[in-house]
């Protein structure tokens, strides 16, 4: 059944996959769609549909473009509505101590912002928080683009390799899927440790 799903996705017109990736990743960080459906899985699945290196590179290019648009939108929303959000019910629930810690984190280390892309769900909040705490757009985007380029490239490539293996050896679907999940969990754990 999973093999049929992968085959069905691989038969999709590459333009459809690129368009879906563009829309989803743009909404991921700008309006927080990534809070509901983390983009990591989407990148893996999109990568698995790539039938060639050119298609994988196109997916990476569109993914990075979408991250740029989403991060820009999220930063703008955080800048525009951040103070209201911070003083509102949700902001009080987050707590002033956490807001202050986020400010210090963004002031001290751009690497933390770049690495946040590898933390499912959290990266969807990062642009809005950066805008809300007043991080300058140019500084924010430099680190956001570094992080998003690494994130998109890593997961699309991982998905493309997994998809290629499964297309050649249909019986390996479960072990390959398990290996991909273990890789994602390992990357996430390594990033969390690095940020601590």
C-alpha positions as a printed NumPy array, in Angstrom:
array([[  0.   ,   0.   ,   0.   ],
       [  2.765,   2.494,   0.937],
       [  4.641,   1.485,  -2.2  ],
       [  1.54 ,   2.33 ,  -4.272],
       [  1.361,   5.714,  -2.545],
       [  5.002,   6.45 ,  -3.353],
       [  4.503,   5.325,  -6.955],
       [  1.414,   7.523,  -7.218],
       [  3.318,  10.51 ,  -5.903],
       [  6.244,   9.828,  -8.231],
       [  3.853,   9.802, -11.213],
       [  2.54 ,  13.252, -10.348],
       [  3.456,  16.042, -12.681],
       [  6.58 ,  17.699, -11.217],
       [  4.858,  21.072, -11.634],
       [  2.094,  20.006,  -9.243],
       [  4.602,  18.867,  -6.62 ],
       [  6.592,  22.108,  -7.016],
       [  3.437,  24.233,  -6.699],
       [  2.275,  22.379,  -3.583],
       [  5.715,  22.716,  -2.029],
       [  5.793,  26.44 ,  -2.8  ],
       [  2.377,  27.082,  -1.264],
       [  2.844,  24.907,   1.816],
       [  6.321,  26.123,   2.78 ],
       [  5.298,  29.751,   2.235],
       [  2.368,  29.275,   4.619],
       [  4.506,  27.146,   6.951],
       [  6.437,  30.049,   8.459],
       [  4.249,  33.011,   7.567],
       [  0.946,  31.954,   9.111],
       [  2.114,  28.956,  11.104],
       [  0.795,  26.03 ,   9.051],
       [  3.916,  24.22 ,  10.258],
       [  2.417,  24.156,  13.74 ],
       [ -0.18 ,  21.682,  12.465],
       [  1.759,  19.8  ,   9.796],
       [  5.555,  20.02 ,  10.089],
       [  7.305,  20.711,   6.797],
       [  9.932,  18.024,   7.405],
       [  7.581,  15.258,   6.247],
       [  6.485,  17.267,   3.217],
       [ 10.109,  17.775,   2.154],
       [ 10.856,  14.062,   2.53 ],
       [  7.797,  13.078,   0.493],
       [  8.472,  15.744,  -2.144],
       [ 12.06 ,  14.538,  -2.407],
       [ 10.836,  10.957,  -2.823],
       [  8.898,  12.037,  -5.924],
       [ 12.039,  13.311,  -7.664],
       [ 12.86 ,  11.129, -10.641],
       [ 16.19 ,  12.799, -11.399],
       [ 18.842,  15.041,  -9.903],
       [ 17.359,  17.948, -11.88 ],
       [ 13.953,  17.433, -10.291],
       [ 15.528,  17.253,  -6.827],
       [ 17.403,  20.522,  -7.496],
       [ 14.166,  22.15 ,  -8.687],
       [ 12.453,  21.043,  -5.468],
       [ 15.305,  22.494,  -3.42 ],
       [ 15.167,  25.784,  -5.333],
       [ 11.401,  26.125,  -4.938],
       [ 11.628,  25.095,  -1.274],
       [ 14.234,  27.762,  -0.521],
       [ 12.188,  30.391,  -2.408],
       [  9.097,  29.416,  -0.413],
       [ 11.053,  29.614,   2.851],
       [ 12.211,  33.116,   1.893],
       [  8.623,  34.209,   1.244],
       [  7.32 ,  32.539,   4.394],
       [ 10.088,  33.899,   6.61 ],
       [  9.568,  37.399,   5.206],
       [  5.832,  37.213,   5.824],
       [  6.267,  35.756,   9.298],
       [  8.807,  38.42 ,  10.252],
       [  6.502,  41.163,   8.998],
       [  3.554,  39.719,  10.942],
       [  5.698,  39.467,  14.078],
       [  6.941,  43.04 ,  13.64 ],
       [  3.433,  44.353,  12.971],
       [  1.435,  42.357,  15.497],
       [  4.136,  41.078,  17.866],
       [  3.638,  43.63 ,  20.624],
       [ -0.111,  42.954,  20.607],
       [  0.542,  39.209,  20.585],
       [  3.058,  39.51 ,  23.4  ],
       [  0.631,  41.468,  25.601],
       [ -2.361,  39.323,  24.599],
       [ -3.664,  36.119,  26.123],
       [ -1.337,  33.88 ,  24.095],
       [  1.668,  36.085,  24.89 ],
       [  0.913,  35.967,  28.608],
       [  0.613,  32.208,  28.339],
       [  4.085,  32.038,  26.759],
       [  5.349,  34.188,  29.629],
       [  7.558,  37.261,  29.759],
       [ 10.56 ,  35.184,  30.834],
       [ 10.383,  33.135,  27.633],
       [  9.959,  36.248,  25.485],
       [ 13.041,  37.761,  27.112],
       [ 14.974,  34.528,  26.569],
       [ 13.985,  34.534,  22.876],
       [ 15.199,  38.125,  22.562],
       [ 18.552,  37.242,  24.126],
       [ 18.869,  34.155,  21.946],
       [ 18.277,  36.1  ,  18.751],
       [ 20.59 ,  38.924,  19.838],
       [ 23.405,  36.539,  20.754],
       [ 23.35 ,  33.82 ,  18.179],
       [ 22.196,  33.804,  14.614],
       [ 23.22 ,  30.155,  14.524],
       [ 20.337,  29.335,  16.845],
       [ 17.946,  30.873,  14.364],
       [ 19.489,  28.935,  11.468],
       [ 19.433,  25.657,  13.383],
       [ 15.804,  26.179,  14.415],
       [ 14.758,  25.055,  10.924],
       [ 15.708,  21.528,  11.942],
       [ 13.311,  21.594,  14.904],
       [  9.837,  20.536,  13.758],
       [  7.071,  22.973,  14.663],
       [  9.485,  25.459,  16.31 ],
       [ 10.776,  26.725,  12.978],
       [  7.232,  27.78 ,  12.041],
       [  7.271,  30.241,  14.973],
       [ 10.797,  31.555,  14.501],
       [ 10.084,  34.304,  11.906],
       [  7.184,  35.787,  13.875],
       [  9.132,  35.694,  17.149],
       [ 12.155,  37.312,  15.479],
       [  9.92 ,  40.101,  14.172],
       [  8.129,  40.456,  17.504],
       [ 11.367,  40.837,  19.469],
       [ 12.644,  43.433,  17.002],
       [ 15.392,  41.483,  15.248],
       [ 16.382,  43.522,  12.16 ],
       [ 15.008,  42.014,   8.943],
       [ 18.336,  41.874,   7.087],
       [ 20.104,  40.107,   9.942],
       [ 17.161,  37.761,  10.404],
       [ 16.972,  36.865,   6.705],
       [ 20.682,  36.13 ,   6.415],
       [ 20.421,  33.47 ,   9.132],
       [ 16.966,  32.294,   8.063],
       [ 18.142,  31.688,   4.507],
       [ 21.225,  29.822,   5.719],
       [ 19.064,  27.593,   7.915],
       [ 16.272,  27.08 ,   5.4  ],
       [ 18.694,  26.244,   2.582],
       [ 20.39 ,  23.608,   4.744],
       [ 17.026,  22.251,   5.955],
       [ 15.381,  22.029,   2.53 ],
       [ 18.501,  20.576,   0.888],
       [ 18.987,  17.955,   3.596],
       [ 15.419,  16.666,   3.66 ],
       [ 14.751,  16.791,  -0.09 ],
       [ 18.012,  14.92 ,  -0.699],
       [ 17.203,  12.375,   2.002],
       [ 13.739,  11.882,   0.485],
       [ 15.138,  11.587,  -3.049],
       [ 17.653,   8.945,  -1.976],
       [ 14.982,   7.011,  -0.08 ],
       [ 12.587,   7.227,  -3.041],
       [ 15.239,   5.983,  -5.453],
       [ 16.097,   3.005,  -3.248],
       [ 12.429,   2.061,  -2.89 ],
       [ 11.777,   2.391,  -6.632],
       [ 14.632,  -0.048,  -7.302],
       [ 13.813,  -2.408,  -4.417],
       [ 10.089,  -2.262,  -3.623],
       [ 10.436,  -4.633,  -0.688],
       [ 12.728,  -2.226,   1.124],
       [ 10.013,   0.368,   1.711],
       [  9.58 ,  -0.26 ,   5.425],
       [ 13.306,  -0.345,   6.295],
       [ 13.959,   2.754,   4.167],
       [ 11.04 ,   4.629,   5.769],
       [ 12.281,   3.588,   9.215],
       [ 15.801,   4.78 ,   8.349],
       [ 14.416,   8.144,   7.178],
       [ 12.467,   8.572,  10.427],
       [ 15.543,   7.65 ,  12.468],
       [ 17.615,  10.159,  10.472],
       [ 15.08 ,  12.947,  11.121],
       [ 14.89 ,  12.106,  14.834],
       [ 18.699,  11.979,  15.022],
       [ 19.09 ,  15.344,  13.277],
       [ 16.487,  16.902,  15.568],
       [ 18.176,  15.516,  18.684],
       [ 21.602,  16.73 ,  17.53 ],
       [ 20.266,  20.234,  16.866],
       [ 18.522,  20.365,  20.251],
       [ 21.751,  19.352,  21.956],
       [ 23.726,  21.963,  19.98 ],
       [ 21.272,  24.697,  20.951],
       [ 21.544,  23.826,  24.638]])
